């Protein structure tokens, strides 16, 4: 089942086209990850799907309706986006920032209702930052701040959440913390998660569906088994990858790789690890 899809999308800035004739469907209530090299159009695609930037051609459909024609507040009740480098106003407390997620539901003078306050507290609780409610954002670690931003998107009460590289600038432990939180939101709260990730093994571990982009076009989309393999990674990243198995999840993982120096120089090695990886 899918509620969200893009058809024949052309996206760019001025005369510079970045995404060309791209069509995609986002599985409902699953975790979808978009991967690809720098500059391939991942963030641009995310921004167009969420109407942050316009698309020059094609359409994005949500529940059968073109998002271009959708009322802004109505759209904000259906999808939320956490950008790559969110910035908050100095002096805000955690609770104040999370309350901004209630904007699509406010009328008149924008006072918070009892329902608003309940949702804010729920979002703080789910993300594990209730104890920080009255603390200034500036006093938190990077991982804690990212949880606050996720709590704000949760306060929007949308069923679809977009995140552009949510683990950027975080250390390994905080990266895992954030990804496990998103997995929990998907599994326990039925949120549809769409995110851009750079780490292939994180994508394989947490995604139900992966979209591999190259130069604004989809090379392949499917399960992690279908995407995290040497052929697709060769095409998308120009790397000669050795694919093995994560001993804890049994998901495919990139064990090591070499850069391809030219399309004609790609040769399979007879190394037993490589041969074993290809036998799966």
C-alpha positions, 0 to 999 in steps of 0.5 A: 500500500502507498499513500505517497508517490511521485510521477515524472518529476523534474526538479532543479534550480534555475536552468540547472536540472538535478532530478529528471523524469523520476517516478517513485512510490513510498511504502506506507508505515515502513522505513524508506531510506534514500542513498546515493553519492553527494550531489546526486539529488537526495536532499533535493528530492526530499525537499520537493516531495515535502513542497519546500521547493517547487518541482518543474514538472510531474506531480507528487501525490498524497492520498491521491491529491497533488500536494501543490494544490493542498492547503499548507496547514492541511499538508503540515498535518499529514507530513513533517520534515526534519532538515539536515541542519535545523536551527533554533532561536537562541534561548528556547527551552526544549518544551518551547521548541517542541511546541512549535510542532503544534503550529498546524493546529493553532487558530486565532492567537495561537494559544496552546490548548489542553490537547496541544499540551498533552501532545507535547508531553507525549512527544517528549516522553516518547523521545525520552527527553521529558526530563529536559522540558525546561532546559535550554536547547543550548545546554544539550548534547548533539544527540539530545538536540536531535531527539528534541527536533524529532519530538517537534516533528512528532508534535505535528502528529503526522503519519509521515516523517521525512528526515534529511541525514538525521545522524550527521555530526553525531558520534556512533552511539548517538547515531544508533540512538536516533535510528533506534528511536525512528525504528521504534516510532515506525514499529510502535506508532505506525509512522512512515519514515523516509530518510536520507542516510550516507552510511550503507550499513545503517541503511541496510540495518534499519530500512525496509525499502531503499531507493538508490539514486545516481545523478538525479535518477533511480538506479534501483529501488527495493529491499536491502537485499536487492540494493546492498549488493556489489552490482548496485553499489558499483553502479551508484557509488563506483566502488568494488564492494565486498558484501557480507552478513551482519552477524546480529541482524543477518542483513547484508553489509558492506564489509570493505570496498575499493574505488573503481578507477575506470569502468573497464578496470572492474574485475572480480577477485578470487578472494574466498571472502568475495566468492563467499559473499557472492554465493548468497 
